[in-house]
């Protein structure tokens, strides 16, 4: 469906340029925007490499482990079906900690490990479990204290104050995380009553 939307937009733009008698502008704009996209992509790869390196340093220094240990007791009410001390809880805590500090690339391996560990508790491997759903939802709408990649991209693009988005982004991501947890709790209770 999205392919169709993009195709209609592209064909519509070319048709509009042709009707306006300026088809040559289409070629010029395509090459200009392709170069701009490539530049942004290269800059983003550099930023991700730096943050990935910082996250590895934090991991090896034990900072992420310490933060995850502090977070694990808070996860117990969110994941009551996961046994206490199960490796899934520490992987979830590491994922949430990395996301909280804006290290999304560092969070990905922990997220994959968390899902792998949650799958070991699954009696029906072809069906997702409530803890998997909760983790997926929480990971998708995780509260972020510092959107490091977005700030760096804004700085690279020449924004006057690239860090101006920190407080609004933290507020929005926290609201999203709280909302998703409330919805998840409501749906779990509702599902429990239907059984």
DRENDO-1510 file (C-alpha; in Angstrom, 1 decimal, always signed):
<recs>
REC; n; res; u; v; w
REC; 1; UNK; +0.0; +0.0; +0.0 .
REC; 2; UNK; +2.8; +2.4; +0.9 .
REC; 3; UNK; +4.5; +1.6; -2.4 .
REC; 4; UNK; +1.3; +2.8; -4.2 .
REC; 5; UNK; +1.2; +6.0; -2.3 .
REC; 6; UNK; +4.9; +6.8; -3.1 .
REC; 7; UNK; +4.4; +5.9; -6.8 .
REC; 8; UNK; +1.3; +8.2; -7.0 .
REC; 9; UNK; +3.3; +11.0; -5.4 .
REC; 10; UNK; +6.3; +10.6; -7.7 .
REC; 11; UNK; +4.2; +10.3; -10.9 .
REC; 12; UNK; +2.0; +13.2; -9.7 .
REC; 13; UNK; +5.1; +15.4; -9.1 .
REC; 14; UNK; +6.5; +14.6; -12.6 .
REC; 15; UNK; +3.1; +15.2; -14.2 .
REC; 16; UNK; +2.8; +18.5; -12.4 .
REC; 17; UNK; +6.3; +19.6; -13.5 .
REC; 18; UNK; +5.5; +18.6; -17.1 .
REC; 19; UNK; +2.2; +20.5; -17.1 .
REC; 20; UNK; +4.1; +23.6; -15.7 .
REC; 21; UNK; +6.7; +23.2; -18.5 .
REC; 22; UNK; +9.6; +22.6; -16.2 .
REC; 23; UNK; +10.5; +18.9; -16.5 .
REC; 24; UNK; +14.2; +19.7; -16.4 .
REC; 25; UNK; +13.7; +20.8; -12.8 .
REC; 26; UNK; +12.7; +17.3; -11.8 .
REC; 27; UNK; +16.0; +15.8; -12.9 .
REC; 28; UNK; +17.9; +18.6; -11.1 .
REC; 29; UNK; +15.9; +18.2; -7.9 .
REC; 30; UNK; +16.2; +14.4; -8.0 .
REC; 31; UNK; +20.0; +14.6; -8.1 .
REC; 32; UNK; +20.2; +17.4; -5.4 .
REC; 33; UNK; +18.0; +15.4; -3.0 .
REC; 34; UNK; +19.8; +12.2; -3.7 .
REC; 35; UNK; +23.1; +13.9; -2.8 .
REC; 36; UNK; +21.5; +15.4; +0.4 .
REC; 37; UNK; +20.1; +12.0; +1.4 .
REC; 38; UNK; +23.5; +10.4; +0.9 .
REC; 39; UNK; +25.2; +13.1; +3.0 .
REC; 40; UNK; +22.6; +12.6; +5.8 .
REC; 41; UNK; +23.1; +8.8; +5.6 .
REC; 42; UNK; +26.9; +9.1; +5.9 .
REC; 43; UNK; +26.6; +11.5; +8.8 .
REC; 44; UNK; +24.1; +9.2; +10.5 .
REC; 45; UNK; +26.4; +6.2; +10.1 .
REC; 46; UNK; +29.2; +8.2; +11.7 .
REC; 47; UNK; +27.0; +9.3; +14.6 .
REC; 48; UNK; +25.8; +5.7; +15.1 .
REC; 49; UNK; +29.3; +4.5; +15.2 .
REC; 50; UNK; +30.3; +7.0; +17.9 .
REC; 51; UNK; +27.2; +6.1; +20.0 .
REC; 52; UNK; +27.7; +2.4; +19.5 .
REC; 53; UNK; +31.3; +2.9; +20.7 .
REC; 54; UNK; +30.2; +4.9; +23.7 .
REC; 55; UNK; +27.6; +2.2; +24.6 .
REC; 56; UNK; +30.2; -0.5; +24.4 .
REC; 57; UNK; +32.5; +1.5; +26.7 .
REC; 58; UNK; +29.6; +2.0; +29.1 .
REC; 59; UNK; +28.7; -1.7; +28.9 .
REC; 60; UNK; +32.3; -2.9; +29.6 .
REC; 61; UNK; +32.7; -0.4; +32.4 .
REC; 62; UNK; +29.6; -1.9; +34.0 .
REC; 63; UNK; +27.5; +1.2; +33.8 .
REC; 64; UNK; +24.7; -0.4; +31.9 .
REC; 65; UNK; +24.8; -3.5; +34.2 .
REC; 66; UNK; +24.5; -1.3; +37.3 .
REC; 67; UNK; +21.6; +0.7; +35.8 .
REC; 68; UNK; +19.9; -2.6; +34.8 .
REC; 69; UNK; +20.3; -4.1; +38.3 .
REC; 70; UNK; +18.6; -1.0; +39.7 .
REC; 71; UNK; +15.8; -1.3; +37.1 .
REC; 72; UNK; +15.1; -5.0; +37.5 .
REC; 73; UNK; +13.0; -4.7; +40.7 .
REC; 74; UNK; +10.8; -2.2; +38.8 .
REC; 75; UNK; +10.2; -4.7; +36.1 .
REC; 76; UNK; +8.7; -7.4; +38.3 .
REC; 77; UNK; +5.2; -5.9; +38.3 .
REC; 78; UNK; +5.3; -5.4; +34.6 .
REC; 79; UNK; +6.4; -9.0; +33.9 .
REC; 80; UNK; +4.7; -11.1; +36.6 .
REC; 81; UNK; +4.8; -14.2; +34.4 .
REC; 82; UNK; +8.6; -14.2; +34.2 .
REC; 83; UNK; +10.2; -16.1; +37.1 .
REC; 84; UNK; +12.3; -14.1; +39.5 .
REC; 85; UNK; +16.0; -14.1; +38.5 .
REC; 86; UNK; +15.3; -15.2; +34.9 .
REC; 87; UNK; +17.8; -13.9; +32.4 .
REC; 88; UNK; +15.0; -12.3; +30.4 .
REC; 89; UNK; +14.6; -9.7; +33.1 .
REC; 90; UNK; +18.2; -8.6; +32.9 .
REC; 91; UNK; +18.1; -8.4; +29.1 .
REC; 92; UNK; +14.9; -6.4; +29.3 .
REC; 93; UNK; +16.5; -4.1; +31.9 .
REC; 94; UNK; +19.6; -3.6; +29.7 .
REC; 95; UNK; +17.4; -2.8; +26.7 .
REC; 96; UNK; +15.4; -0.2; +28.6 .
REC; 97; UNK; +18.5; +1.3; +30.1 .
REC; 98; UNK; +20.2; +1.7; +26.7 .
REC; 99; UNK; +17.0; +3.2; +25.2 .
REC; 100; UNK; +16.6; +5.5; +28.2 .
REC; 101; UNK; +20.0; +7.0; +27.5 .
REC; 102; UNK; +19.3; +7.3; +23.8 .
REC; 103; UNK; +21.6; +4.5; +22.8 .
REC; 104; UNK; +19.1; +2.7; +20.5 .
REC; 105; UNK; +21.7; +0.8; +18.6 .
REC; 106; UNK; +23.1; -0.6; +21.8 .
REC; 107; UNK; +19.6; -1.5; +22.9 .
REC; 108; UNK; +18.9; -3.7; +19.8 .
REC; 109; UNK; +21.1; -6.7; +20.8 .
REC; 110; UNK; +19.6; -6.6; +24.3 .
REC; 111; UNK; +16.1; -6.5; +22.9 .
REC; 112; UNK; +16.9; -9.5; +20.7 .
REC; 113; UNK; +18.3; -11.4; +23.7 .
REC; 114; UNK; +15.3; -10.5; +25.8 .
REC; 115; UNK; +12.9; -11.9; +23.2 .
REC; 116; UNK; +15.1; -15.0; +22.9 .
REC; 117; UNK; +15.0; -15.5; +26.6 .
REC; 118; UNK; +11.2; -14.9; +26.8 .
REC; 119; UNK; +10.8; -17.5; +24.1 .
REC; 120; UNK; +12.3; -20.1; +26.4 .
REC; 121; UNK; +9.3; -19.6; +28.7 .
REC; 122; UNK; +6.8; -20.0; +25.9 .
REC; 123; UNK; +4.9; -23.3; +25.8 .
REC; 124; UNK; +3.6; -22.5; +22.3 .
REC; 125; UNK; +6.5; -21.3; +20.2 .
REC; 126; UNK; +4.3; -20.2; +17.4 .
REC; 127; UNK; +2.3; -17.7; +19.6 .
REC; 128; UNK; +3.5; -14.6; +21.4 .
REC; 129; UNK; +3.1; -14.5; +25.2 .
REC; 130; UNK; +1.9; -11.6; +27.3 .
REC; 131; UNK; +5.4; -10.8; +28.5 .
REC; 132; UNK; +6.6; -10.7; +24.9 .
REC; 133; UNK; +3.8; -8.2; +24.0 .
REC; 134; UNK; +4.5; -6.1; +27.0 .
REC; 135; UNK; +8.2; -6.0; +26.2 .
REC; 136; UNK; +7.6; -5.2; +22.5 .
REC; 137; UNK; +5.2; -2.4; +23.4 .
REC; 138; UNK; +7.6; -1.0; +26.1 .
REC; 139; UNK; +10.6; -1.2; +23.7 .
REC; 140; UNK; +8.6; +0.6; +21.0 .
REC; 141; UNK; +7.6; +3.5; +23.3 .
REC; 142; UNK; +10.5; +3.6; +25.7 .
REC; 143; UNK; +11.1; +6.8; +27.6 .
REC; 144; UNK; +14.3; +8.5; +26.4 .
REC; 145; UNK; +16.2; +10.9; +28.6 .
REC; 146; UNK; +18.5; +12.1; +25.8 .
REC; 147; UNK; +17.6; +11.6; +22.1 .
REC; 148; UNK; +21.3; +11.6; +21.3 .
REC; 149; UNK; +21.0; +10.7; +17.6 .
REC; 150; UNK; +18.3; +13.4; +16.9 .
REC; 151; UNK; +20.4; +16.1; +18.7 .
REC; 152; UNK; +23.5; +15.1; +16.7 .
REC; 153; UNK; +21.6; +15.2; +13.4 .
REC; 154; UNK; +20.1; +18.6; +14.3 .
REC; 155; UNK; +23.6; +19.9; +15.1 .
REC; 156; UNK; +25.0; +18.6; +11.9 .
REC; 157; UNK; +22.1; +20.2; +9.9 .
REC; 158; UNK; +23.0; +23.6; +11.4 .
REC; 159; UNK; +20.2; +24.0; +13.9 .
REC; 160; UNK; +20.6; +27.1; +16.1 .
REC; 161; UNK; +20.0; +25.1; +19.3 .
REC; 162; UNK; +20.1; +21.4; +18.5 .
REC; 163; UNK; +19.4; +20.4; +22.2 .
REC; 164; UNK; +16.1; +22.3; +22.4 .
REC; 165; UNK; +14.3; +19.1; +21.7 .
REC; 166; UNK; +15.6; +17.2; +24.8 .
REC; 167; UNK; +12.9; +18.2; +27.2 .
REC; 168; UNK; +9.9; +17.9; +24.7 .
REC; 169; UNK; +11.3; +14.6; +23.5 .
REC; 170; UNK; +11.7; +13.3; +27.1 .
REC; 171; UNK; +8.2; +14.4; +27.9 .
REC; 172; UNK; +6.7; +12.9; +24.8 .
REC; 173; UNK; +8.5; +9.6; +25.1 .
REC; 174; UNK; +7.6; +9.3; +28.8 .
REC; 175; UNK; +4.0; +10.0; +28.1 .
REC; 176; UNK; +4.1; +7.3; +25.3 .
REC; 177; UNK; +5.7; +4.8; +27.7 .
REC; 178; UNK; +3.2; +5.4; +30.5 .
REC; 179; UNK; +0.3; +5.3; +28.0 .
REC; 180; UNK; +1.4; +2.0; +26.5 .
REC; 181; UNK; +1.9; +0.4; +29.9 .
REC; 182; UNK; -1.6; +1.5; +31.0 .
REC; 183; UNK; -3.1; +0.1; +27.9 .
REC; 184; UNK; -1.1; -3.1; +28.3 .
REC; 185; UNK; -2.3; -3.5; +31.9 .
REC; 186; UNK; -5.9; -2.8; +30.9 .
REC; 187; UNK; -5.8; -5.4; +28.1 .
REC; 188; UNK; -4.2; -8.0; +30.3 .
REC; 189; UNK; -6.9; -7.6; +32.9 .
REC; 190; UNK; -9.6; -7.7; +30.3 .
REC; 191; UNK; -8.1; -10.8; +28.8 .
REC; 192; UNK; -7.8; -12.4; +32.2 .
REC; 193; UNK; -11.5; -11.8; +32.9 .
REC; 194; UNK; -12.5; -13.3; +29.5 .
REC; 195; UNK; -10.8; -16.6; +30.3 .
</recs>
